[in-house]
Amino acid sequence: MLGALAAWLLLSRSLALGLAGRGPAGSPPPGEEWTLTAGDGVRLRASACTAGMGKTWVLLLHGWGETGESLAGLGEVYRARGWSTLIPDLRGCGGSGGRYRGLGTGDGADVLAWMARIRERCPEATILLHGVDLGANAALAAAAEGPPGLLAVAADSPVPDPESLGTRFASGGGPLLRRGISALLRSMAGKESLLIRRQTAGTRVPILFLHGEGDDLVPAAEAERLYFLAGKESRLLRLRSGHGDGFRRDRERYLRGLFAFLTGCSGSPRTP
């Protein structure tokens, strides 16, 4: 009992720092600096690089404890295949203001604002949302709103809702600890930011789910559940990797599966 209480207190402290505090600093990826002011007045920063005709974009969204710099390598791969890239620092991270908000889904409004900024520059733009970890949550949240110009979503290791996380963190701790952790996560993240399953089911564009077979945070059953909630054109790609590190650890399968998926999405560049 004392061990379970100590674990809960430790988790409470770490989550309070992570969800309500500032994230890491970091250098911006190469490219032109874009800024915008979010609806609540927070200033956000991103790096943009135009490739090809500049009509097909990917918005790359990093995970917890990272900045846009962590996705610079993936951005290079996209640009070599004819995609323009926009890589923001999510709020509370790198050059963006504010603090962490929710478990990523609270950033959906910021993603929509970045999409609108792209279409201000190029009204004919079609946009892919590619997020990792909490960035995948943000992508799913934005996609559920049906924004204009959205082509598809690549959701790499989305983080499940509080019930799943509570069960995972409190493994072996009993139902009381699981309920306590779930309540803590829900109170920190906010009711509206923890609707990942509902948002997935409400998305009308194809979604590629990427899940590491060695993921020790998100159970495979959760990835499969999200996949079955998505539309019939969606796909689930299993990788020889852990949580959110498929591009680094299983790069060949990652890219082959990603661009095979995109080939079937109307409007994608037809470059090698």
PyRosetta script that sets phi, psi and omega in degrees:
from pyrosetta import init, pose_from_sequence

init()
pose = pose_from_sequence("MLGALAAWLLLSRSLALGLAGRGPAGSPPPGEEWTLTAGDGVRLRASACTAGMGKTWVLLLHGWGETGESLAGLGEVYRARGWSTLIPDLRGCGGSGGRYRGLGTGDGADVLAWMARIRERCPEATILLHGVDLGANAALAAAAEGPPGLLAVAADSPVPDPESLGTRFASGGGPLLRRGISALLRSMAGKESLLIRRQTAGTRVPILFLHGEGDDLVPAAEAERLYFLAGKESRLLRLRSGHGDGFRRDRERYLRGLFAFLTGCSGSPRTP")
pose.set_psi(1, -45.5)
pose.set_omega(1, 178.9)
pose.set_phi(2, -64.7)
pose.set_psi(2, -37.2)
pose.set_omega(2, 177.8)
pose.set_phi(3, -63.5)
pose.set_psi(3, -41.2)
pose.set_omega(3, 179.6)
pose.set_phi(4, -65.0)
pose.set_psi(4, -40.5)
pose.set_omega(4, 179.3)
pose.set_phi(5, -65.0)
pose.set_psi(5, -41.7)
pose.set_omega(5, 179.0)
pose.set_phi(6, -63.0)
pose.set_psi(6, -40.6)
pose.set_omega(6, 179.0)
pose.set_phi(7, -63.1)
pose.set_psi(7, -40.7)
pose.set_omega(7, -179.9)
pose.set_phi(8, -64.5)
pose.set_psi(8, -43.7)
pose.set_omega(8, -179.5)
pose.set_phi(9, -64.3)
pose.set_psi(9, -40.4)
pose.set_omega(9, 178.5)
pose.set_phi(10, -63.8)
pose.set_psi(10, -44.5)
pose.set_omega(10, 179.0)
pose.set_phi(11, -63.8)
pose.set_psi(11, -40.3)
pose.set_omega(11, 179.6)
pose.set_phi(12, -57.7)
pose.set_psi(12, -44.7)
pose.set_omega(12, -178.6)
pose.set_phi(13, -66.0)
pose.set_psi(13, -45.1)
pose.set_omega(13, -177.7)
pose.set_phi(14, -66.9)
pose.set_psi(14, -39.0)
pose.set_omega(14, 179.0)
pose.set_phi(15, -69.5)
pose.set_psi(15, -38.0)
pose.set_omega(15, 178.5)
pose.set_phi(16, -60.8)
pose.set_psi(16, -41.7)
pose.set_omega(16, 178.6)
pose.set_phi(17, -68.1)
pose.set_psi(17, -40.9)
pose.set_omega(17, -175.7)
pose.set_phi(18, -75.6)
pose.set_psi(18, -45.1)
pose.set_omega(18, -173.8)
pose.set_phi(19, -82.2)
pose.set_psi(19, -28.3)
pose.set_omega(19, -175.2)
pose.set_phi(20, -109.9)
pose.set_psi(20, -5.3)
pose.set_omega(20, -175.6)
pose.set_phi(21, -105.0)
pose.set_psi(21, -173.7)
pose.set_omega(21, 177.0)
pose.set_phi(22, -79.4)
pose.set_psi(22, 145.3)
pose.set_omega(22, 175.3)
pose.set_phi(23, -88.4)
pose.set_psi(23, -164.9)
pose.set_omega(23, -175.1)
pose.set_phi(24, -74.6)
pose.set_psi(24, 156.7)
pose.set_omega(24, 169.0)
pose.set_phi(25, -84.9)
pose.set_psi(25, 169.0)
pose.set_omega(25, 179.7)
pose.set_phi(26, 178.8)
pose.set_psi(26, 156.6)
pose.set_omega(26, 176.5)
pose.set_phi(27, -79.3)
pose.set_psi(27, 144.6)
pose.set_omega(27, 178.4)
pose.set_phi(28, -70.7)
pose.set_psi(28, 150.2)
pose.set_omega(28, 173.4)
pose.set_phi(29, -63.2)
pose.set_psi(29, 162.9)
pose.set_omega(29, 177.7)
pose.set_phi(30, -59.4)
pose.set_psi(30, 146.3)
pose.set_omega(30, 176.7)
pose.set_phi(31, 137.7)
pose.set_psi(31, -179.6)
pose.set_omega(31, 178.0)
pose.set_phi(32, -77.1)
pose.set_psi(32, 133.6)
pose.set_omega(32, 178.8)
pose.set_phi(33, -78.5)
pose.set_psi(33, 126.0)
pose.set_omega(33, 172.0)
pose.set_phi(34, -112.2)
pose.set_psi(34, 145.8)
pose.set_omega(34, 174.2)
pose.set_phi(35, -133.5)
pose.set_psi(35, 155.6)
pose.set_omega(35, 170.8)
pose.set_phi(36, -151.0)
pose.set_psi(36, 160.9)
pose.set_omega(36, 176.7)
pose.set_phi(37, -105.9)
pose.set_psi(37, 119.6)
pose.set_omega(37, -178.5)
pose.set_phi(38, -68.4)
pose.set_psi(38, 170.3)
pose.set_omega(38, -177.3)
pose.set_phi(39, -60.0)
pose.set_psi(39, -25.3)
pose.set_omega(39, 179.3)
pose.set_phi(40, -98.5)
pose.set_psi(40, 13.7)
pose.set_omega(40, 175.3)
pose.set_phi(41, 90.3)
pose.set_psi(41, -1.9)
pose.set_omega(41, -179.5)
pose.set_phi(42, -75.9)
pose.set_psi(42, 134.3)
pose.set_omega(42, 178.2)
pose.set_phi(43, -86.4)
pose.set_psi(43, 128.9)
pose.set_omega(43, -178.0)
pose.set_phi(44, -117.6)
pose.set_psi(44, 150.0)
pose.set_omega(44, -178.1)
pose.set_phi(45, -125.0)
pose.set_psi(45, 146.8)
pose.set_omega(45, 175.7)
pose.set_phi(46, -148.2)
pose.set_psi(46, 163.6)
pose.set_omega(46, 174.9)
pose.set_phi(47, -116.2)
pose.set_psi(47, 129.8)
pose.set_omega(47, -176.8)
pose.set_phi(48, -119.1)
pose.set_psi(48, 139.6)
pose.set_omega(48, 173.9)
pose.set_phi(49, -135.5)
pose.set_psi(49, 127.0)
pose.set_omega(49, -179.4)
pose.set_phi(50, -95.1)
pose.set_psi(50, 137.2)
pose.set_omega(50, 177.7)
pose.set_phi(51, -131.5)
pose.set_psi(51, 153.7)
pose.set_omega(51, 177.9)
pose.set_phi(52, 57.7)
pose.set_psi(52, -135.5)
pose.set_omega(52, 179.3)
pose.set_phi(53, -82.1)
pose.set_psi(53, -7.4)
pose.set_omega(53, 178.6)
pose.set_phi(54, 73.2)
pose.set_psi(54, 20.8)
pose.set_omega(54, -178.5)
pose.set_phi(55, -102.6)
pose.set_psi(55, -11.9)
pose.set_omega(55, 179.3)
pose.set_phi(56, -122.4)
pose.set_psi(56, 120.6)
pose.set_omega(56, -172.0)
pose.set_phi(57, -121.3)
pose.set_psi(57, 152.2)
pose.set_omega(57, 167.1)
pose.set_phi(58, -122.0)
pose.set_psi(58, 131.7)
pose.set_omega(58, 176.8)
pose.set_phi(59, -102.7)
pose.set_psi(59, 110.2)
pose.set_omega(59, -174.4)
pose.set_phi(60, -96.5)
pose.set_psi(60, 126.6)
pose.set_omega(60, -171.5)
pose.set_phi(61, -121.5)
pose.set_psi(61, 118.1)
pose.set_omega(61, -174.3)
pose.set_phi(62, -78.7)
pose.set_psi(62, 173.0)
pose.set_omega(62, -177.3)
pose.set_phi(63, -100.2)
pose.set_psi(63, -173.6)
pose.set_omega(63, -177.6)
pose.set_phi(64, -64.3)
pose.set_psi(64, 134.4)
pose.set_omega(64, 178.0)
pose.set_phi(65, 78.2)
pose.set_psi(65, 13.6)
pose.set_omega(65, -178.7)
pose.set_phi(66, -129.1)
pose.set_psi(66, 179.4)
pose.set_omega(66, 172.3)
pose.set_phi(67, -132.0)
pose.set_psi(67, 178.3)
pose.set_omega(67, 178.6)
pose.set_phi(68, -58.7)
pose.set_psi(68, -25.0)
pose.set_omega(68, 179.8)
pose.set_phi(69, -57.2)
pose.set_psi(69, -30.3)
pose.set_omega(69, -177.4)
pose.set_phi(70, -66.8)
pose.set_psi(70, -16.9)
pose.set_omega(70, -177.8)
pose.set_phi(71, -107.8)
pose.set_psi(71, 13.6)
pose.set_omega(71, -179.0)
pose.set_phi(72, -61.6)
pose.set_psi(72, -40.8)
pose.set_omega(72, -179.3)
pose.set_phi(73, -64.7)
pose.set_psi(73, -41.3)
pose.set_omega(73, 177.5)
pose.set_phi(74, -66.2)
pose.set_psi(74, -35.7)
pose.set_omega(74, 176.5)
pose.set_phi(75, -61.3)
pose.set_psi(75, -39.3)
pose.set_omega(75, 177.9)
pose.set_phi(76, -61.7)
pose.set_psi(76, -40.3)
pose.set_omega(76, 178.8)
pose.set_phi(77, -62.9)
pose.set_psi(77, -44.4)
pose.set_omega(77, 178.9)
pose.set_phi(78, -61.8)
pose.set_psi(78, -45.0)
pose.set_omega(78, -177.0)
pose.set_phi(79, -64.9)
pose.set_psi(79, -34.5)
pose.set_omega(79, 177.3)
pose.set_phi(80, -64.2)
pose.set_psi(80, -19.4)
pose.set_omega(80, 179.5)
pose.set_phi(81, -104.1)
pose.set_psi(81, 14.3)
pose.set_omega(81, 172.8)
pose.set_phi(82, 94.9)
pose.set_psi(82, 7.3)
pose.set_omega(82, 179.7)
pose.set_phi(83, -94.3)
pose.set_psi(83, 138.1)
pose.set_omega(83, 165.8)
pose.set_phi(84, -81.0)
pose.set_psi(84, 150.6)
pose.set_omega(84, -175.6)
pose.set_phi(85, -125.2)
pose.set_psi(85, 143.5)
pose.set_omega(85, 169.2)
pose.set_phi(86, -129.0)
pose.set_psi(86, 120.1)
pose.set_omega(86, -175.4)
pose.set_phi(87, -122.2)
pose.set_psi(87, 98.8)
pose.set_omega(87, 179.8)
pose.set_phi(88, -86.2)
pose.set_psi(88, 158.1)
pose.set_omega(88, 160.6)
pose.set_phi(89, -86.5)
pose.set_psi(89, 120.8)
pose.set_omega(89, 176.9)
pose.set_phi(90, -63.3)
pose.set_psi(90, 158.4)
pose.set_omega(90, -175.3)
pose.set_phi(91, -56.5)
pose.set_psi(91, 141.0)
pose.set_omega(91, -178.1)
pose.set_phi(92, 84.5)
pose.set_psi(92, 0.0)
pose.set_omega(92, -176.4)
pose.set_phi(93, -128.2)
pose.set_psi(93, 147.6)
pose.set_omega(93, 174.7)
pose.set_phi(94, 53.6)
pose.set_psi(94, -127.5)
pose.set_omega(94, -176.9)
pose.set_phi(95, -88.5)
pose.set_psi(95, 4.2)
pose.set_omega(95, 178.7)
pose.set_phi(96, -92.6)
pose.set_psi(96, 145.0)
pose.set_omega(96, -180.0)
pose.set_phi(97, -81.8)
pose.set_psi(97, -172.6)
pose.set_omega(97, 177.9)
pose.set_phi(98, 81.1)
pose.set_psi(98, -166.1)
pose.set_omega(98, -178.8)
pose.set_phi(99, -133.9)
pose.set_psi(99, 165.1)
pose.set_omega(99, 174.5)
pose.set_phi(100, -50.4)
pose.set_psi(100, 141.8)
pose.set_omega(100, -179.3)
pose.set_phi(101, -137.2)
pose.set_psi(101, 109.7)
pose.set_omega(101, 178.4)
pose.set_phi(102, 71.5)
pose.set_psi(102, -161.6)
pose.set_omega(102, 179.5)
pose.set_phi(103, -103.4)
pose.set_psi(103, 38.6)
pose.set_omega(103, 178.1)
pose.set_phi(104, 101.0)
pose.set_psi(104, -37.2)
pose.set_omega(104, -178.6)
pose.set_phi(105, -68.2)
pose.set_psi(105, -23.0)
pose.set_omega(105, 175.7)
pose.set_phi(106, -66.9)
pose.set_psi(106, -14.0)
pose.set_omega(106, 178.0)
pose.set_phi(107, -89.3)
pose.set_psi(107, 2.2)
pose.set_omega(107, -179.0)
pose.set_phi(108, -56.6)
pose.set_psi(108, -39.3)
pose.set_omega(108, 179.6)
pose.set_phi(109, -64.3)
pose.set_psi(109, -36.2)
pose.set_omega(109, 177.6)
pose.set_phi(110, -66.6)
pose.set_psi(110, -38.8)
pose.set_omega(110, 177.8)
pose.set_phi(111, -62.4)
pose.set_psi(111, -42.5)
pose.set_omega(111, 177.8)
pose.set_phi(112, -61.2)
pose.set_psi(112, -38.1)
pose.set_omega(112, 179.1)
pose.set_phi(113, -66.0)
pose.set_psi(113, -39.7)
pose.set_omega(113, 177.0)
pose.set_phi(114, -66.0)
pose.set_psi(114, -38.4)
pose.set_omega(114, 176.5)
pose.set_phi(115, -60.9)
pose.set_psi(115, -43.1)
pose.set_omega(115, 178.9)
pose.set_phi(116, -62.8)
pose.set_psi(116, -36.3)
pose.set_omega(116, 179.1)
pose.set_phi(117, -65.8)
pose.set_psi(117, -40.4)
pose.set_omega(117, 176.6)
pose.set_phi(118, -59.9)
pose.set_psi(118, -44.5)
pose.set_omega(118, -176.4)
pose.set_phi(119, -75.1)
pose.set_psi(119, -18.7)
pose.set_omega(119, 169.6)
pose.set_phi(120, -66.1)
pose.set_psi(120, -40.2)
pose.set_omega(120, 179.5)
pose.set_phi(121, -74.2)
pose.set_psi(121, -36.5)
pose.set_omega(121, -177.1)
pose.set_phi(122, -141.3)
pose.set_psi(122, 91.4)
pose.set_omega(122, -175.6)
pose.set_phi(123, -57.5)
pose.set_psi(123, -23.3)
pose.set_omega(123, -178.8)
pose.set_phi(124, -92.1)
pose.set_psi(124, 5.7)
pose.set_omega(124, -174.1)
pose.set_phi(125, -64.7)
pose.set_psi(125, 140.1)
pose.set_omega(125, 166.2)
pose.set_phi(126, -109.3)
pose.set_psi(126, 144.8)
pose.set_omega(126, -167.0)
pose.set_phi(127, -131.4)
pose.set_psi(127, 131.2)
pose.set_omega(127, 171.0)
pose.set_phi(128, -99.5)
pose.set_psi(128, 134.1)
pose.set_omega(128, 172.7)
pose.set_phi(129, -100.3)
pose.set_psi(129, 120.6)
pose.set_omega(129, 179.7)
pose.set_phi(130, -125.1)
pose.set_psi(130, 109.1)
pose.set_omega(130, -177.6)
pose.set_phi(131, -122.5)
pose.set_psi(131, 152.0)
pose.set_omega(131, 179.0)
pose.set_phi(132, -119.7)
pose.set_psi(132, 131.8)
pose.set_omega(132, 175.8)
pose.set_phi(133, 60.1)
pose.set_psi(133, -122.7)
pose.set_omega(133, 179.9)
pose.set_phi(134, -67.5)
pose.set_psi(134, -22.9)
pose.set_omega(134, 172.3)
pose.set_phi(135, -65.4)
pose.set_psi(135, -32.0)
pose.set_omega(135, 175.1)
pose.set_phi(136, -67.3)
pose.set_psi(136, -38.6)
pose.set_omega(136, 175.4)
pose.set_phi(137, -60.4)
pose.set_psi(137, -44.1)
pose.set_omega(137, 179.4)
pose.set_phi(138, -62.4)
pose.set_psi(138, -39.8)
pose.set_omega(138, 179.0)
pose.set_phi(139, -64.0)
pose.set_psi(139, -44.0)
pose.set_omega(139, 180.0)
pose.set_phi(140, -65.3)
pose.set_psi(140, -38.4)
pose.set_omega(140, 179.1)
pose.set_phi(141, -64.1)
pose.set_psi(141, -43.0)
pose.set_omega(141, 179.7)
pose.set_phi(142, -68.2)
pose.set_psi(142, -41.5)
pose.set_omega(142, -177.6)
pose.set_phi(143, -63.1)
pose.set_psi(143, -32.9)
pose.set_omega(143, -179.2)
pose.set_phi(144, -63.7)
pose.set_psi(144, -19.3)
pose.set_omega(144, 179.1)
pose.set_phi(145, -81.6)
pose.set_psi(145, -5.8)
pose.set_omega(145, 179.2)
pose.set_phi(146, 62.9)
pose.set_psi(146, 47.6)
pose.set_omega(146, -176.6)
pose.set_phi(147, -67.5)
pose.set_psi(147, 148.9)
pose.set_omega(147, 178.2)
pose.set_phi(148, -64.5)
pose.set_psi(148, 142.7)
pose.set_omega(148, 177.0)
pose.set_phi(149, 85.8)
pose.set_psi(149, -1.9)
pose.set_omega(149, -178.3)
pose.set_phi(150, -73.2)
pose.set_psi(150, 126.1)
pose.set_omega(150, -178.8)
pose.set_phi(151, -92.7)
pose.set_psi(151, -50.0)
pose.set_omega(151, -175.7)
pose.set_phi(152, -170.4)
pose.set_psi(152, 177.1)
pose.set_omega(152, 177.7)
pose.set_phi(153, -131.2)
pose.set_psi(153, 135.7)
pose.set_omega(153, 168.2)
pose.set_phi(154, -112.4)
pose.set_psi(154, 110.3)
pose.set_omega(154, -174.8)
pose.set_phi(155, -108.1)
pose.set_psi(155, 101.0)
pose.set_omega(155, -177.7)
pose.set_phi(156, -94.1)
pose.set_psi(156, 108.9)
pose.set_omega(156, 175.9)
pose.set_phi(157, 58.8)
pose.set_psi(157, 50.9)
pose.set_omega(157, 174.9)
pose.set_phi(158, -59.9)
pose.set_psi(158, 146.1)
pose.set_omega(158, -176.8)
pose.set_phi(159, -90.3)
pose.set_psi(159, 133.2)
pose.set_omega(159, -175.6)
pose.set_phi(160, -71.1)
pose.set_psi(160, -179.7)
pose.set_omega(160, -178.5)
pose.set_phi(161, -73.5)
pose.set_psi(161, 174.2)
pose.set_omega(161, -175.1)
pose.set_phi(162, -59.6)
pose.set_psi(162, -34.3)
pose.set_omega(162, -179.8)
pose.set_phi(163, -60.5)
pose.set_psi(163, -43.9)
pose.set_omega(163, 179.9)
pose.set_phi(164, -68.0)
pose.set_psi(164, -43.2)
pose.set_omega(164, 179.4)
pose.set_phi(165, -66.3)
pose.set_psi(165, -39.6)
pose.set_omega(165, 178.7)
pose.set_phi(166, -61.0)
pose.set_psi(166, -43.0)
pose.set_omega(166, 177.9)
pose.set_phi(167, -63.2)
pose.set_psi(167, -40.4)
pose.set_omega(167, -177.0)
pose.set_phi(168, -67.7)
pose.set_psi(168, -48.1)
pose.set_omega(168, -176.9)
pose.set_phi(169, -68.3)
pose.set_psi(169, -32.2)
pose.set_omega(169, -174.0)
pose.set_phi(170, -101.2)
pose.set_psi(170, 23.3)
pose.set_omega(170, -179.6)
pose.set_phi(171, -52.8)
pose.set_psi(171, 121.8)
pose.set_omega(171, -179.8)
pose.set_phi(172, 86.2)
pose.set_psi(172, -2.3)
pose.set_omega(172, -176.2)
pose.set_phi(173, -94.3)
pose.set_psi(173, -5.6)
pose.set_omega(173, 178.3)
pose.set_phi(174, 92.2)
pose.set_psi(174, 165.0)
pose.set_omega(174, -175.0)
pose.set_phi(175, -65.3)
pose.set_psi(175, -32.2)
pose.set_omega(175, -178.9)
pose.set_phi(176, -63.7)
pose.set_psi(176, -45.1)
pose.set_omega(176, 179.0)
pose.set_phi(177, -65.8)
pose.set_psi(177, -40.8)
pose.set_omega(177, 179.8)
pose.set_phi(178, -60.9)
pose.set_psi(178, -44.0)
pose.set_omega(178, 179.7)
pose.set_phi(179, -65.0)
pose.set_psi(179, -38.5)
pose.set_omega(179, -179.8)
pose.set_phi(180, -65.1)
pose.set_psi(180, -44.2)
pose.set_omega(180, -179.9)
pose.set_phi(181, -66.9)
pose.set_psi(181, -41.3)
pose.set_omega(181, 178.2)
pose.set_phi(182, -60.8)
pose.set_psi(182, -41.8)
pose.set_omega(182, 178.7)
pose.set_phi(183, -64.9)
pose.set_psi(183, -39.5)
pose.set_omega(183, 178.7)
pose.set_phi(184, -62.9)
pose.set_psi(184, -47.3)
pose.set_omega(184, 179.0)
pose.set_phi(185, -60.7)
pose.set_psi(185, -43.1)
pose.set_omega(185, -178.1)
pose.set_phi(186, -65.3)
pose.set_psi(186, -40.7)
pose.set_omega(186, -179.0)
pose.set_phi(187, -68.0)
pose.set_psi(187, -34.2)
pose.set_omega(187, 179.6)
pose.set_phi(188, -74.6)
pose.set_psi(188, -39.9)
pose.set_omega(188, -172.0)
pose.set_phi(189, -86.9)
pose.set_psi(189, -24.0)
pose.set_omega(189, 179.5)
pose.set_phi(190, 90.8)
pose.set_psi(190, 144.7)
pose.set_omega(190, -174.1)
pose.set_phi(191, -60.9)
pose.set_psi(191, -40.1)
pose.set_omega(191, -172.8)
pose.set_phi(192, -75.2)
pose.set_psi(192, -15.3)
pose.set_omega(192, -174.7)
pose.set_phi(193, -95.0)
pose.set_psi(193, 2.7)
pose.set_omega(193, -173.7)
pose.set_phi(194, -122.1)
pose.set_psi(194, 49.4)
pose.set_omega(194, -177.1)
pose.set_phi(195, -118.7)
pose.set_psi(195, 39.0)
pose.set_omega(195, -171.1)
pose.set_phi(196, -58.9)
pose.set_psi(196, -44.7)
pose.set_omega(196, -178.2)
pose.set_phi(197, -64.8)
pose.set_psi(197, -44.3)
pose.set_omega(197, 179.8)
pose.set_phi(198, -65.0)
pose.set_psi(198, -39.8)
pose.set_omega(198, 179.1)
pose.set_phi(199, -65.3)
pose.set_psi(199, -39.5)
pose.set_omega(199, 177.9)
pose.set_phi(200, -62.7)
pose.set_psi(200, -45.5)
pose.set_omega(200, -179.1)
pose.set_phi(201, -65.3)
pose.set_psi(201, -26.7)
pose.set_omega(201, -178.0)
pose.set_phi(202, -90.8)
pose.set_psi(202, 1.4)
pose.set_omega(202, -178.2)
pose.set_phi(203, -84.7)
pose.set_psi(203, 134.9)
pose.set_omega(203, -173.3)
pose.set_phi(204, -106.4)
pose.set_psi(204, 11.3)
pose.set_omega(204, 175.7)
pose.set_phi(205, -116.2)
pose.set_psi(205, 160.1)
pose.set_omega(205, 178.8)
pose.set_phi(206, -61.8)
pose.set_psi(206, 144.4)
pose.set_omega(206, 177.7)
pose.set_phi(207, -125.8)
pose.set_psi(207, 130.8)
pose.set_omega(207, 171.1)
pose.set_phi(208, -102.2)
pose.set_psi(208, 117.7)
pose.set_omega(208, 175.1)
pose.set_phi(209, -96.2)
pose.set_psi(209, 128.0)
pose.set_omega(209, 177.5)
pose.set_phi(210, -113.3)
pose.set_psi(210, 125.1)
pose.set_omega(210, -173.7)
pose.set_phi(211, -137.2)
pose.set_psi(211, 128.7)
pose.set_omega(211, 178.3)
pose.set_phi(212, -79.1)
pose.set_psi(212, 132.7)
pose.set_omega(212, 179.4)
pose.set_phi(213, -65.0)
pose.set_psi(213, -21.6)
pose.set_omega(213, 177.9)
pose.set_phi(214, -101.0)
pose.set_psi(214, 18.8)
pose.set_omega(214, -179.3)
pose.set_phi(215, -65.2)
pose.set_psi(215, 117.7)
pose.set_omega(215, -178.7)
pose.set_phi(216, -98.4)
pose.set_psi(216, 8.1)
pose.set_omega(216, 177.0)
pose.set_phi(217, -110.6)
pose.set_psi(217, -47.7)
pose.set_omega(217, -177.1)
pose.set_phi(218, -106.4)
pose.set_psi(218, 115.7)
pose.set_omega(218, 180.0)
pose.set_phi(219, -63.3)
pose.set_psi(219, 149.8)
pose.set_omega(219, 178.6)
pose.set_phi(220, -58.0)
pose.set_psi(220, -34.2)
pose.set_omega(220, -179.4)
pose.set_phi(221, -61.9)
pose.set_psi(221, -32.3)
pose.set_omega(221, 179.1)
pose.set_phi(222, -69.7)
pose.set_psi(222, -42.6)
pose.set_omega(222, 177.1)
pose.set_phi(223, -61.1)
pose.set_psi(223, -41.8)
pose.set_omega(223, 179.1)
pose.set_phi(224, -66.0)
pose.set_psi(224, -36.3)
pose.set_omega(224, 179.5)
pose.set_phi(225, -64.4)
pose.set_psi(225, -44.4)
pose.set_omega(225, 178.1)
pose.set_phi(226, -63.5)
pose.set_psi(226, -41.2)
pose.set_omega(226, 180.0)
pose.set_phi(227, -60.0)
pose.set_psi(227, -44.8)
pose.set_omega(227, -178.8)
pose.set_phi(228, -70.7)
pose.set_psi(228, -21.2)
pose.set_omega(228, 176.0)
pose.set_phi(229, -78.1)
pose.set_psi(229, -22.5)
pose.set_omega(229, -175.8)
pose.set_phi(230, -79.3)
pose.set_psi(230, 173.7)
pose.set_omega(230, -177.9)
pose.set_phi(231, -67.7)
pose.set_psi(231, 167.8)
pose.set_omega(231, -173.7)
pose.set_phi(232, -67.1)
pose.set_psi(232, -20.0)
pose.set_omega(232, 178.8)
pose.set_phi(233, -86.4)
pose.set_psi(233, 0.1)
pose.set_omega(233, -178.8)
pose.set_phi(234, -79.4)
pose.set_psi(234, 163.0)
pose.set_omega(234, -176.3)
pose.set_phi(235, -138.8)
pose.set_psi(235, 156.2)
pose.set_omega(235, 174.4)
pose.set_phi(236, -123.3)
pose.set_psi(236, 121.0)
pose.set_omega(236, -179.5)
pose.set_phi(237, -112.4)
pose.set_psi(237, 117.2)
pose.set_omega(237, 178.0)
pose.set_phi(238, -91.5)
pose.set_psi(238, 135.6)
pose.set_omega(238, -173.6)
pose.set_phi(239, -122.2)
pose.set_psi(239, 155.1)
pose.set_omega(239, 174.9)
pose.set_phi(240, -87.2)
pose.set_psi(240, 75.1)
pose.set_omega(240, -173.8)
pose.set_phi(241, -158.4)
pose.set_psi(241, -178.8)
pose.set_omega(241, 175.7)
pose.set_phi(242, -101.4)
pose.set_psi(242, -146.4)
pose.set_omega(242, -176.4)
pose.set_phi(243, -81.8)
pose.set_psi(243, 112.3)
pose.set_omega(243, 172.7)
pose.set_phi(244, 72.8)
pose.set_psi(244, 10.8)
pose.set_omega(244, -178.3)
pose.set_phi(245, -117.0)
pose.set_psi(245, 25.1)
pose.set_omega(245, -178.4)
pose.set_phi(246, -63.0)
pose.set_psi(246, -37.9)
pose.set_omega(246, -179.6)
pose.set_phi(247, -63.2)
pose.set_psi(247, -34.0)
pose.set_omega(247, -179.1)
pose.set_phi(248, -82.7)
pose.set_psi(248, -41.2)
pose.set_omega(248, -170.9)
pose.set_phi(249, -95.2)
pose.set_psi(249, -23.1)
pose.set_omega(249, -179.3)
pose.set_phi(250, -137.3)
pose.set_psi(250, 52.1)
pose.set_omega(250, -169.4)
pose.set_phi(251, -57.5)
pose.set_psi(251, -46.1)
pose.set_omega(251, -175.1)
pose.set_phi(252, -61.9)
pose.set_psi(252, -47.9)
pose.set_omega(252, 179.7)
pose.set_phi(253, -67.2)
pose.set_psi(253, -38.0)
pose.set_omega(253, 179.4)
pose.set_phi(254, -56.9)
pose.set_psi(254, -53.8)
pose.set_omega(254, -175.6)
pose.set_phi(255, -71.6)
pose.set_psi(255, -37.6)
pose.set_omega(255, 178.3)
pose.set_phi(256, -62.0)
pose.set_psi(256, -45.9)
pose.set_omega(256, 179.3)
pose.set_phi(257, -67.9)
pose.set_psi(257, -38.8)
pose.set_omega(257, -179.5)
pose.set_phi(258, -62.8)
pose.set_psi(258, -50.1)
pose.set_omega(258, -174.5)
pose.set_phi(259, -79.7)
pose.set_psi(259, -22.0)
pose.set_omega(259, 170.2)
pose.set_phi(260, -66.3)
pose.set_psi(260, -41.3)
pose.set_omega(260, 176.4)
pose.set_phi(261, -61.6)
pose.set_psi(261, -45.0)
pose.set_omega(261, -175.8)
pose.set_phi(262, -69.6)
pose.set_psi(262, -28.0)
pose.set_omega(262, 178.3)
pose.set_phi(263, -58.5)
pose.set_psi(263, -32.2)
pose.set_omega(263, 180.0)
pose.set_phi(264, -84.8)
pose.set_psi(264, -1.1)
pose.set_omega(264, 178.9)
pose.set_phi(265, -94.5)
pose.set_psi(265, 119.1)
pose.set_omega(265, -178.3)
pose.set_phi(266, -58.7)
pose.set_psi(266, 128.0)
pose.set_omega(266, 179.0)
pose.set_phi(267, 104.4)
pose.set_psi(267, -7.5)
pose.set_omega(267, 178.8)
pose.set_phi(268, -73.5)
pose.set_psi(268, 148.4)
pose.set_omega(268, 174.4)
pose.set_phi(269, -61.2)
pose.set_psi(269, 142.2)
pose.set_omega(269, 179.4)
pose.set_phi(270, -101.5)
pose.set_psi(270, 47.2)
pose.set_omega(270, 177.9)
pose.set_phi(271, -97.0)
pose.set_psi(271, 161.8)
pose.set_omega(271, -178.4)
pose.set_phi(272, -58.9)
pose.dump_pdb("model.pdb")
